[in-house]
Amino acid sequence: MSENKCYFIDEGRKLPFPLKKWKHKHISHRAEQSTIIEDNMPFYTGNVITDLLFYPVLLVEFLPRVWQYKSYFTA
């Protein structure tokens, strides 16, 4: 962490099928007059093909956060 960046990490212990590993790093960066929010989510299902198939599912789940964050922080 620094003056211009902070983060916290969610790490899965009991995960839903098909996840075997999950680590979600929430990062906030100061950028002049705004804040950049970044989600870094490495995950592993135990199979590369399943990882590739699961990626769009995660994308659909987390994409709405873009609009939720914008709505919350501009209110």
N, C-alpha and C positions, 0 to 999 in steps of 0.2 A: 504494500500500500504506500501511497505517496500523497502529497498535497493535491495532485490533479487526478488521482485514480484510487478507487477503492473497490473491494470485492468481497464476496462471501461464497462459500461452496456448500452445495447439497450433495451428499454422497449416499447412494442407495445401499441399504443393508438388507432389507426385505423387498425384493423387486417382483413386479408382476411378470408373468410369462410373456414374452420369451427372453426378457432381459437377464443377463448374468452380471453385468457391471454397468454402473451409471455414476457419472460425476458431472454435476451441473455447476459451472462457475458463472456467477452473476457479476458483471463488471460494469462500473460506471466511470466514465472519463469526463473530465471538464474540458470543454472546447469553446473558448472565448465566452460568448453569451449563452451557451447552451450546454446540455449534457448528452453524451452518447452512451446508450445502454447496450451492452453486448452480452449475449448468452453463448457460452462455450460449453457444449454438451457431448463429451466423448461417451460412447456407450458400446456395449458388446453383447451379442446374443449367443455367442458360442459357435456361430457359423457366418462366414463372410456373405453368403447369399442371403441369409435371413437379415443380416445387418443392412444390406442394400434394399431389401424389401421393406424393412422397418423404418428406414430414413424418411420416406414420404409421409408415413403416419405421424412421425414426430413433427415434421414440417407443418402439417395441417393443424396439429395441436398447438404449436407455439407461434405460428404466423399471426393469429389474431392479437397477440400481445403488442405488436407494432402499433395497432390502432388504439388498444387499451391504454398503453403508456402515453401516447400522444393526447388522448382524451383526458386522462388523469392529470398530466402535467401542464396542460394548457387551461384547465378549469380554474 
